[in-house]
Every structure is written in C-alpha cells, then in structure tokens.
C-alpha cells in the first residue's frame, strides 16, 4: 500500500510543478509569492539559520501546492 502511495505522490508532484507554471499569474499564486518574499525578509531579519529557512520554505511549498 505504501509503495503505491509513493508512486502516486511522485506523479502528483510532477503534475503540481506543471500546474504551478500554468497557474502562476493567478491571484492565489501571487499571494503565495508575496508571502514567500515576506518569509525570506523575516528570516533574514531574525538571523535564522539556513536550516530554519529550509523548513519554512518546505511549509510554504506545501501551502503553494494546496492553493494552486
């Protein structure tokens, strides 16, 4: 069962990348892009480590995938 899920996730990931490019001008993606910029600025100001930034970026990618 888990192996099937992995295959589905892999295909879904590839489709998401394609959909992200197609939906880039949409309002949801624009808001997400603005939020990501704010996140980068916030991490830069707080002097967070690169690992902290990566964690935030992963969460943002998950949010991006659900919005688009």
C-alpha positions as CSV (number, residue, x, y, z in Angstrom):
1,X,0.0,0.0,0.0
2,X,2.8,2.4,0.9
3,X,4.6,1.8,-2.3
4,X,1.5,2.7,-4.3
5,X,1.2,5.9,-2.4
6,X,4.8,6.8,-3.2
7,X,4.2,6.3,-6.9
8,X,1.1,8.4,-6.7
9,X,2.9,11.1,-4.8
10,X,5.7,11.1,-7.4
11,X,3.2,11.6,-10.3
12,X,1.3,14.1,-8.3
13,X,4.5,16.1,-7.6
14,X,5.3,16.2,-11.3
15,X,1.8,17.3,-12.2
16,X,1.9,20.0,-9.4
17,X,5.0,21.5,-11.0
18,X,3.3,21.7,-14.3
19,X,0.2,23.2,-12.8
20,X,2.2,25.7,-10.8
21,X,3.6,27.1,-14.1
22,X,0.2,27.2,-15.7
23,X,-1.4,28.9,-12.8
24,X,1.4,31.3,-11.9
25,X,-0.5,34.5,-12.8
26,X,-3.5,33.5,-10.7
27,X,-4.3,35.5,-7.5
28,X,-3.7,32.6,-5.2
29,X,-0.2,32.1,-6.5
30,X,0.6,35.8,-6.5
31,X,-0.4,36.0,-2.8
32,X,1.7,32.9,-2.1
33,X,4.7,34.5,-3.9
34,X,4.2,37.7,-1.8
35,X,4.0,35.7,1.4
36,X,7.2,33.8,0.4
37,X,9.0,37.1,-0.1
38,X,7.9,38.3,3.3
39,X,9.1,35.0,4.8
40,X,12.5,35.5,3.3
41,X,12.7,39.0,4.6
42,X,11.5,37.8,8.1
43,X,14.2,35.0,8.2
44,X,16.8,37.5,7.0
45,X,15.9,39.9,9.8
46,X,15.7,37.3,12.6
47,X,19.1,35.9,11.6
48,X,17.7,32.4,11.3
49,X,19.9,29.5,10.2
50,X,19.7,28.1,6.7
51,X,18.0,25.0,8.2
52,X,15.3,27.1,9.7
53,X,14.8,28.8,6.3
54,X,14.6,25.5,4.6
55,X,11.9,24.3,7.0
56,X,9.8,27.4,6.3
57,X,10.3,27.0,2.6
58,X,9.1,23.4,2.7
59,X,5.9,24.5,4.6
60,X,5.4,27.3,2.0
61,X,5.7,24.8,-0.9
62,X,3.1,22.7,0.7
63,X,0.8,25.7,1.1
64,X,1.5,26.6,-2.5
65,X,0.6,23.2,-3.7
66,X,-2.8,23.3,-1.9
67,X,-3.7,26.8,-3.1
68,X,-2.9,26.2,-6.8
